[in-house]
Amino acid sequence: MNKIIDGKLLQQDFKKELQKKVDGIKDKLKLVVIQVDNNLSSDIYVKTKVKLCQEMGILFEYKKFDYILEDELILEIEKLNNDLSVTGILVELPLPEYINQNRVIEAISFYKDVDGLTSYNVGRLSNGIDGIIPCTALSIINILDKINMNLSGINVVIVGKSRLVGMPLIKLLLDKSATVISCNSKTKNLKKLTSLADVLIVAIGEKEFIDDTYIKKGAVVIDVGVNVINNKIYGDCNFEKMIEKCSYITPPVGGVGPLTNVMVINNLICLYNLQNNDLK
């Protein structure tokens, strides 16, 4: 049995389904990505989004600022909110510390919120109402579905509390009747908790923080981490040490990332439909 979850292969399956939807839309979809400061991980994310949009016939605009004042950034977002040619807006996170991240996210119209991070979309998710779900969390749920993981009643441990991964996953997993344990890098007795996991999801942004001593035999491991060090990508998990002990594991390259990128397109299509149903 192949233990390695091939995100690139899964991406191709979803891409085919989404391409049919894109081709069926009379208007051109347009994604605008905003990045502030230099972040190697964000650079990688943006390059893969550009490539995917080009392949699928979606317009892409990249706004990268080495430095920009918070108020100026919000003005840029407001212009995009009012631009009818723009379908979705995505701000690469994290933002530099001098910028109020919450204020910037809330400046994005919920009709153009690709990442599903505005209070409106978070509230819809919390209340079990269809809306825009953060792309990484959505990709993880789809990965678990593709490996036929029945989540009902099993222990899922999440290491990481970000609003892109950890927080939305708690709700999505609870909706599937999983037993969810939420941890972070500072959780006491972390190994004791992670060793309970039937599914372990790690998203803390620390190179190979988790190894085989943190898991029980047969666990499914989903590694979300992208840590770029000396031009090499490392996950949050030590893939080589863990692969023998796992039943399934995502690799540091070609695991969660490719599916997350295609979920951006999924959310872009959802936003287009929302805009046309609600605003026209």
N, C-alpha and C positions, 0 to 999 in steps of 0.2 A: 504494500500500500504506500502511495506517495504521501508523505507527511507534510510536504511543503505546499502551502496554499499559494497558487499562482495568480496573483492579482492582475497580471497582464492578460492572462487568458480569460479571467472573469470580466475584465474590462471590455474585451472584444465582444462578448455575448451581450452585455448591456448596451454597448455602442451601436450594435446592429439594430436593437430595438428602438433606441433613441433617435438613430438616423432616420428611421421611417417617420417618426413624429416631426423631426426638423424639416424633412422634405415636404411634409404635408402642411407646413405653415406658409402662408402666402407672403408674410413679411420676413425681412432679414432679422434674425436675432442678433443682439449686440451685447457683449460682456465688457465691462470696464473694470480693470483691476488697478487699485491704488496701493503703492508701496512707499513707505517713508523710511529713510535711512538704509544702510546696507546690512542685509541679513542673508547669509549664504543659504540657509534653509528656504527662505522666502524666494530667493532667486531661482532655486530649483523648482519650487511649486509653480512659479509664474511661467517658466520655460515650458513645462509640461502642459499647462493650460493653453498657452499660445499654440503649441503643436496640435493639440486636440481640436481647438476651435478651427484652425486652418483645415484640418482633415474633414471636419464636419460641415464646413461652409457657414461658419458663424463668425460675424465680425468681432474683432478684438481690439481694444484700446488699452494701452499700458501707460499709466501715469506714475512715474517714479520721481520722488523728491528726495534729494540728499538731506535737505532741511526745509521745513515749512512750519510756520506758526499755526497753532491750533485753530484760530479763527479763520485763517486763510484756507486751511484744509476743509473746514466745514463749509466755507463758501464754494469750494470746488465740488463738494458733494451735493450742495443745493442746486448748483447748475446742472449736474447730472440728473438729479431728481426731476428737474423741469424739462429735460431734453427727451422728447418723445421717441427719438431714435435709439435711446439706451434702454435695453431690457432689464439688465441687472448690474448691480454694483457690488464689488467685493473688495474689502479693505484687508490687506495682508496683516495678520497679527503675529507677534506682538508689535505694538507701536512703541516708539521711544518713550522713556519715562516722563519727559516734559509735556507729553500730550495726554489729556484726559481721554482714555480709551472709551469709557462709557458714553461720554458726550459725543464722540465721533460716531459711534455705532448708532446712537439714537437719532443722529442727523440723517441717516439713510432712510428713505421712504420704505415702509414695510412692503410696498408693492415692488420694490427693486432690491430687496434684501436677500441676496443669493445665499449667504451663510446662515440665515435664520436666526440672527442674534439680537434683533430689535425686541423690545419688550412685548410688542404685539405678537410676534411669531413665537417667542418663548412662552407667552401666556397661552397661546393656542395649543402648543405642545403639552403644556402642563395640564390643560383642561381636556385633553384628548380630542381636540378638534383638528381636522386636516389643515395643514399649513406647511411652511417651509422649515424643513428639519436640517440642522447643521450637517454639512456634507460628509465629514469624517464619521460621525456617529451613524449616519444612514448607511455608509459603506460597510461599517462593521456589522450592522444588523443583516445586511445582504450577504456578507461573507458567511456568517453563521447559518443563514438560510441555505446557501449553496452547498455547504458541507452536511446538510440535513441534520443540524444540531437542534434537537428538541429542547427548548429552554425551560419548559414548564417544570418547576420544582427543583431545578439544579442550582448549584452555587456559582454565581458569577462574581468575581472580585475585580474591581476596577482600581488601578493605581494611577491616580491623577484626577484633578478636580476642575479642569478647564471648562469653560462654557462652550467650547467647540467639540469636546469629546466626553469627558467625565460626567458633567451635569446632565446633558440631554440623554446620554446612554442610560442613566439611572431610570428615567421615566420610560424609555423605549423597552428596556428589559423587564421592568415591573409589569408593563402592559402585556408581556408574553409570559407572565407568571413565574419569572425567575426569582430566586432569592439573591438579592444584590447586597454586596458589601463594598462600601466606598472607602478607599484609603488614599494616602498620599505619601510622598517620600519621607515625611516626618512621623508617620504613624508608628506608635510603639508596638513591638512584637509583630512587625510586618510579615516576617516569614511564617509565623504561626497562622496568620490570616490567609496569606496567599496559598499556603499548602492545603487549604480547604477548597480551593477553586477547582471546579470542573472546567470552567472557562476563566482564563486570566487575561485581562485587557490592561496594557501598560501604556501610559501617555504622560510621562513626567519630564521629558526632555533632558535626560541624563544618560550619557553613553554607557551602555551595557550594565545598567544599575541592577538588573535582575538576572540571576543565573539559575542553574538547575537545582540549587539548594532551596529555592523558593517555591518549587512546584511538586505536586504529587505525580506519580507515574500515570500517563494517559491523559493528562490535562491538555486542553486546547489553549494555545497561547496566541493572542493577537497583539503584535508589537506595533504601536503607532509612531514610535520615536523616529525622528530624523535629525541626527547630530552630525554636522559636517566638521571634520577635523583633518587638517592637512589635505584637503580636497578628497577625502574619503568619507563615505556615509556609514554611520553606525546607528544601530537601533538602540532602544532602551533596554533590550534583552540581549544576552550573550547567546546568539543563535547557535553557534557551534557546540557550546556546552549543553544546550537545552534540547536539541533536535532529537536525540536518542530517547529522551524521557517523555516527549510529547506524543500525543496522537495526531495533532495537527499544529502547525506553527506558520506564521507569516515571516518571510525573510525581511531583512532590513532594506533591501532594494527590490522593488517589484512585488510588494505585498499589499499593504493597505493603500498606498499612494495612488496607484493607477485607478483603483475603483473610486477613490475619493474624487479624483479629477473628473471622472465621468458623471458622478453625482452632481457636480457643478452644472453640467449640461442638463441633467434631469431637473434641477431646481430652476434653471433658466427657462425651461419649457413651462414649468408650473407657474412661474411669474408672468410669462407671456399670457397664459390662459387666464390668470387672475386679473391682469390689467385689462384684457379684452372683455371679460365677463362683468367686471365691477365698474370700469371707468368709461365704457362706451355704450 
